[in-house]
Amino acid sequence: MKRAGVLLLGALPVIAAGVYFVVPGDSADSSDGSAASASSSASARSTRDDAKDRAEEEREADDALIADLPPGLAAPAKKELAQQLVSSAENSTTRWRTAYGSIEDVGDGDGYTAGIIGFCTGTHDLLTLVERYTEAHPDNGLAAYLPALREVDGTDSHEGLDPGFTAAWKAEAEVPAFREAQEEERDRVYFDPAVRLAKLDGLGTLGQFVYYDAMVFHGPDTDAEGFYGLRERAMGEARTPGEGGSEKEYLDTFLDVRRQAMEAKRPGIDTSRLDTAQRRFLAAGNMELATPLVWEMYGDTYRVP
């Protein structure tokens, strides 16, 4: 999983700060400079406030739009199905609740991959999870590893983590509060933003899952290989349903773009999660992810009745 990046929903103007030199005897110039500086500062505050107000208004309008839509992937049964689908790709089982304590280095350059969604020591999201968990539970068994987690963030290094971190993770995964923390972080960083944006793009339940799985694998980054970069590329080639386009055509395009990104990063990678799962549902016209559902992942067949 990639680093959880920062999505800029609105850009604020950059205000250049002037430097004024006070010359003895030039009180009028000094006064004028002070007045100009004060005016500039007031103008900057007003611009920031206006941008903030516009962003808030847009968010409220989006919230109102989403509130009138069907729950889609956010419905409890569909959300459970989404976790089963992702878990079949991340942990080779649909029993996703067995993965709270999973942890290993799979050799993909992201360090240790752990937990229900594949939090990684090298991609910032595992560090964020432990930091937030430690704020609420300071005496947890992972807190002592925070300095090391900060040092290895962005790398595949185990320095400061071996030999005890994997055992500490597995032990902490037996604590209900840490299991809850994993689920909350999954929803906060990956599930909720993906479903929200998919709905705003006019996508149904399948499309919402396509976004969610992409968010998990590629990370919520704005760069070319992150989720938002892939979405931008897809939107450059096909219109979303929200823009009046065909849902199937747009999802086909998005999956094409995503497959290219996966293969560019890891040549020879198994793209089962696209080819024999998501594309299979799309080809069948199962836009609402209706069950029963059958898919293949890395040669294994999974079924949800």
C-alpha positions as CSV (number, residue, x, y, z in Angstrom):
1,M,0.0,0.0,0.0
2,K,1.3,3.4,-0.9
3,R,1.9,6.4,1.3
4,A,-1.3,8.2,2.4
5,G,-0.8,11.5,0.6
6,V,-2.5,14.8,1.0
7,L,-5.4,15.7,-1.3
8,L,-5.6,19.4,-1.9
9,L,-9.3,20.1,-2.4
10,G,-8.8,23.8,-2.9
11,A,-5.7,25.9,-3.4
12,L,-5.2,29.1,-1.6
13,P,-3.3,32.0,-3.2
14,V,0.2,32.5,-2.0
15,I,0.8,36.0,-0.7
16,A,4.2,37.5,-1.0
17,A,5.4,39.3,2.1
18,G,7.0,42.7,1.7
19,V,10.0,43.7,3.7
20,Y,10.1,47.3,4.9
21,F,13.1,49.2,6.1
22,V,12.5,52.0,8.6
23,V,14.6,55.1,7.9
24,P,14.9,57.6,10.7
25,G,13.0,60.8,9.8
26,D,10.8,59.0,7.2
27,S,7.9,58.6,9.5
28,A,5.4,59.2,6.7
29,D,7.0,56.4,4.5
30,S,7.0,54.2,7.5
31,S,3.4,54.9,8.2
32,D,2.5,54.3,4.6
33,G,4.4,51.0,4.6
34,S,2.7,49.8,7.8
35,A,-0.7,50.7,6.3
36,A,0.1,48.9,3.1
37,S,1.2,45.8,5.1
38,A,-1.9,45.9,7.2
39,S,-4.1,46.2,4.1
40,S,-2.2,43.3,2.4
41,S,-2.7,41.1,5.5
42,A,-6.4,42.0,5.7
43,S,-6.8,41.1,2.0
44,A,-5.0,37.8,2.4
45,R,-7.2,36.9,5.4
46,S,-10.3,37.8,3.4
47,T,-9.2,35.7,0.4
48,R,-8.5,32.7,2.7
49,D,-11.8,33.1,4.4
50,D,-13.6,33.3,1.1
51,A,-11.9,30.2,-0.2
52,K,-12.7,28.4,3.0
53,D,-16.4,29.4,2.8
54,R,-16.6,28.2,-0.8
55,A,-15.0,24.9,0.1
56,E,-17.5,24.5,3.0
57,E,-20.4,25.3,0.7
58,E,-19.3,22.8,-1.9
59,R,-18.8,20.1,0.7
60,E,-22.3,20.8,2.1
61,A,-23.8,20.5,-1.4
62,D,-21.9,17.3,-1.9
63,D,-23.2,15.9,1.4
64,A,-26.7,16.8,0.5
65,L,-26.3,15.0,-2.9
66,I,-24.9,11.9,-1.3
67,A,-27.6,11.9,1.4
68,D,-30.2,11.4,-1.3
69,L,-28.4,8.5,-2.9
70,P,-28.8,4.8,-2.0
71,P,-26.2,3.6,0.5
72,G,-24.4,1.4,-2.1
73,L,-21.2,-0.1,-0.8
74,A,-21.8,1.6,2.6
75,A,-24.7,-0.7,3.3
76,P,-23.6,-3.1,6.0
77,A,-24.0,-6.3,3.9
78,K,-22.1,-4.7,0.9
79,K,-19.4,-3.3,3.1
80,E,-18.8,-6.8,4.5
81,L,-18.7,-8.1,1.0
82,A,-16.1,-5.4,0.1
83,Q,-13.9,-6.5,3.0
84,Q,-14.1,-10.1,1.8
85,L,-13.2,-9.2,-1.7
86,V,-10.2,-7.1,-0.6
87,S,-9.1,-9.7,1.9
88,S,-9.0,-12.4,-0.8
89,A,-6.4,-10.2,-2.6
90,E,-4.5,-9.0,0.4
91,N,-4.6,-12.1,2.6
92,S,-5.9,-15.0,0.4
93,T,-9.0,-15.5,2.5
94,T,-12.4,-14.0,2.7
95,R,-12.3,-14.3,6.5
96,W,-10.8,-10.8,6.9
97,R,-11.2,-10.7,10.7
98,T,-8.5,-13.3,10.9
99,A,-5.9,-10.8,9.6
100,Y,-5.7,-8.3,12.4
101,G,-2.5,-9.9,13.6
102,S,-1.0,-10.8,10.2
103,I,2.4,-9.3,9.5
104,E,5.2,-10.1,7.1
105,D,7.6,-8.5,4.6
106,V,6.4,-9.7,1.2
107,G,9.4,-8.2,-0.6
108,D,7.6,-5.4,-2.4
109,G,9.8,-2.6,-1.0
110,D,7.2,-1.4,1.5
111,G,8.7,-3.0,4.6
112,Y,6.3,-5.0,6.8
113,T,2.7,-5.4,5.6
114,A,0.3,-5.9,8.4
115,G,-3.3,-6.0,9.5
116,I,-6.7,-6.2,7.8
117,I,-5.9,-3.8,5.0
118,G,-2.2,-4.2,4.5
119,F,-0.8,-1.3,6.5
120,C,2.9,-0.9,5.7
121,T,5.9,0.3,7.7
122,G,7.3,1.9,4.6
123,T,4.2,3.8,3.4
124,H,3.2,5.9,6.4
125,D,-0.2,4.4,7.0
126,L,1.0,1.9,9.6
127,L,2.9,4.7,11.4
128,T,-0.2,6.9,11.4
129,L,-2.3,4.0,12.8
130,V,0.1,3.4,15.7
131,E,0.4,7.1,16.4
132,R,-3.4,7.6,16.6
133,Y,-3.8,4.4,18.6
134,T,-1.1,5.5,21.0
135,E,-2.8,8.9,21.6
136,A,-5.9,7.0,22.9
137,H,-4.0,4.1,24.5
138,P,-0.5,5.4,25.6
139,D,0.5,2.1,27.3
140,N,0.0,-0.1,24.3
141,G,2.6,-2.7,23.3
142,L,3.5,-0.9,20.0
143,A,4.2,2.5,21.4
144,A,7.8,1.7,22.2
145,Y,8.4,1.2,18.4
146,L,7.2,4.6,17.3
147,P,10.7,6.2,17.1
148,A,11.8,3.3,14.9
149,L,8.6,3.4,12.8
150,R,9.3,7.1,12.1
151,E,12.9,6.3,11.1
152,V,12.0,3.6,8.6
153,D,8.9,5.4,7.2
154,G,9.4,5.6,3.4
155,T,11.8,2.7,3.2
156,D,11.8,-1.1,3.4
157,S,14.2,-1.1,6.4
158,H,13.5,-3.2,9.6
159,E,16.1,-1.2,11.6
160,G,14.9,-0.8,15.2
161,L,11.9,-3.1,14.5
162,D,13.6,-6.5,14.6
163,P,13.4,-8.8,16.3
164,G,10.4,-7.8,18.5
165,F,8.0,-5.7,16.4
166,T,6.2,-8.6,14.7
167,A,5.6,-10.4,18.0
168,A,4.4,-7.1,19.5
169,W,2.0,-6.5,16.6
170,K,0.5,-10.0,16.9
171,A,0.1,-9.6,20.7
172,E,-1.6,-6.2,20.3
173,A,-3.9,-7.6,17.7
174,E,-5.5,-9.6,20.4
175,V,-6.6,-6.4,22.1
176,P,-10.2,-5.4,21.0
177,A,-9.3,-1.6,21.0
178,F,-6.5,-2.2,18.5
179,R,-8.8,-4.2,16.3
180,E,-11.2,-1.4,16.4
181,A,-8.4,1.1,15.6
182,Q,-7.5,-0.9,12.5
183,E,-11.1,-0.7,11.3
184,E,-11.4,3.0,12.0
185,E,-8.2,3.8,10.1
186,R,-9.3,1.6,7.2
187,D,-12.6,3.5,7.0
188,R,-11.1,7.0,7.6
189,V,-8.3,6.7,5.0
190,Y,-9.6,4.3,2.4
191,F,-13.2,3.2,2.5
192,D,-15.1,6.4,3.3
193,P,-13.2,8.7,0.9
194,A,-13.4,6.1,-1.9
195,V,-17.1,5.5,-1.6
196,R,-17.9,9.2,-1.2
197,L,-15.9,10.2,-4.4
198,A,-17.4,7.3,-6.4
199,K,-20.9,8.4,-5.5
200,L,-20.0,12.0,-6.6
201,D,-18.7,10.5,-9.9
202,G,-22.1,8.8,-10.4
203,L,-20.9,5.3,-9.8
204,G,-23.0,2.4,-8.4
205,T,-22.0,-0.2,-5.9
206,L,-19.5,-2.0,-8.2
207,G,-17.8,1.3,-9.2
208,Q,-17.6,2.2,-5.5
209,F,-15.8,-1.0,-4.9
210,V,-13.5,-0.5,-7.8
211,Y,-12.5,2.9,-6.3
212,Y,-12.0,1.3,-2.8
213,D,-9.8,-1.5,-4.0
214,A,-7.7,1.0,-6.0
215,M,-7.4,3.2,-3.0
216,V,-6.2,0.3,-0.9
217,F,-3.6,-0.9,-3.4
218,H,-2.3,2.4,-4.8
219,G,-2.8,4.6,-1.8
220,P,-4.7,7.9,-1.5
221,D,-1.9,9.8,-3.3
222,T,-2.2,12.7,-5.8
223,D,0.9,11.6,-7.8
224,A,0.6,9.8,-11.1
225,E,0.7,6.3,-9.5
226,G,-1.6,7.2,-6.6
227,F,-5.4,6.7,-6.6
228,Y,-6.2,10.3,-7.4
229,G,-3.6,10.4,-10.2
230,L,-5.1,7.3,-11.8
231,R,-8.6,8.7,-11.5
232,E,-7.5,11.9,-13.2
233,R,-5.9,9.9,-16.1
234,A,-9.1,7.8,-16.5
235,M,-11.3,10.9,-16.6
236,G,-9.0,12.3,-19.3
237,E,-10.0,9.3,-21.5
238,A,-13.6,8.7,-20.6
239,R,-16.4,10.7,-18.9
240,T,-17.8,9.6,-15.6
241,P,-21.5,8.9,-15.3
242,G,-21.7,12.1,-13.3
243,E,-20.4,13.9,-16.4
244,G,-23.0,12.1,-18.6
245,G,-20.7,9.2,-19.6
246,S,-21.3,5.5,-19.7
247,E,-20.6,3.8,-16.3
248,K,-19.3,0.6,-18.0
249,E,-17.1,2.5,-20.4
250,Y,-15.6,4.6,-17.6
251,L,-15.0,1.7,-15.3
252,D,-13.3,-0.2,-18.2
253,T,-11.1,2.7,-18.8
254,F,-10.3,3.1,-15.1
255,L,-9.3,-0.6,-14.8
256,D,-7.2,-0.3,-18.0
257,V,-5.3,2.7,-16.4
258,R,-4.9,0.9,-13.1
259,R,-3.6,-2.3,-14.8
260,Q,-1.0,-0.3,-16.6
261,A,0.1,1.4,-13.4
262,M,0.3,-2.0,-11.5
263,E,2.5,-3.5,-14.3
264,A,4.7,-0.5,-14.6
265,K,5.5,-0.6,-10.9
266,R,5.9,-4.3,-10.6
267,P,6.5,-6.0,-14.0
268,G,4.9,-9.5,-14.0
269,I,2.6,-8.7,-11.2
270,D,-0.5,-10.9,-10.9
271,T,-3.5,-8.7,-11.7
272,S,-6.2,-11.2,-10.6
273,R,-8.0,-8.6,-8.5
274,L,-8.8,-6.8,-11.8
275,D,-9.0,-9.6,-14.4
276,T,-10.8,-12.4,-12.7
277,A,-12.8,-10.4,-10.1
278,Q,-13.7,-6.8,-11.0
279,R,-13.7,-7.2,-14.8
280,R,-15.7,-10.4,-14.4
281,F,-18.4,-8.5,-12.4
282,L,-18.4,-5.7,-14.9
283,A,-18.7,-8.0,-17.9
284,A,-21.7,-9.7,-16.3
285,G,-23.3,-6.3,-15.8
286,N,-23.4,-6.8,-12.0
287,M,-23.2,-3.1,-11.3
288,E,-24.7,-3.5,-7.8
289,L,-22.4,-6.4,-6.7
290,A,-25.4,-8.7,-6.2
291,T,-24.8,-12.1,-4.6
292,P,-24.2,-14.9,-5.2
293,L,-20.7,-13.9,-6.3
294,V,-17.9,-16.0,-7.7
295,W,-14.4,-14.8,-8.5
296,E,-10.8,-16.0,-8.8
297,M,-7.7,-14.7,-7.1
298,Y,-4.2,-16.0,-7.8
299,G,-5.8,-19.2,-9.1
300,D,-8.1,-19.8,-6.2
301,T,-11.9,-19.6,-6.5
302,Y,-14.0,-17.8,-3.9
303,R,-17.7,-17.7,-3.5
304,V,-20.2,-15.6,-1.5
305,P,-23.6,-17.2,-1.5
